[in-house]
């Protein structure tokens, strides 16, 4: 099933879909400097572009508590409000500053179950133009092993394009 934004229909091939989505996101965000608005657009457009994305959103680094993530813009059911670095998939990705692809969240040590329907997850760090960690993008699916290297590469490329400017 191909979703559409404006008059553009997204391809069914995953890599091609990500590439087309990146162009649409860039078009929507052209000239918009606000990070919260940028996160909201990315979360919304990703959620609508991939039907198996169950929860799609950001956890921002809290400036007042730099070793803690706070819930940011998202699409889906209620998310956890705060996650410490090193805790769960999001906190671990933030602490390591690397993308984590988890095929089975129930097998991940210390997984935080914000919603028990989540079965697999990908979490990507989000860096600003100076290389500072500003957030993580968290995407959950209700099916196991929903994410792979294509997702990781495409999401990291999208995030760099949107937030490292």
Buried (B, 14 or more C-beta within 10 A) or exposed (E): EEBEBEEBEBBEEEEEBBBBBBEBBEEBBEEEEEBEEBBBBBBBBBBBBBEEBBBBBBBBBEEEEEEBBBBBBBBBEEBBEEBBBEBBBBBBBBBEEEBBBBBEBEEBEEBBEBBEEBBBBBBBBBBEEEEEBBBBBBBBBBEEEBBEEEBBEBBBEBBBBBBEE
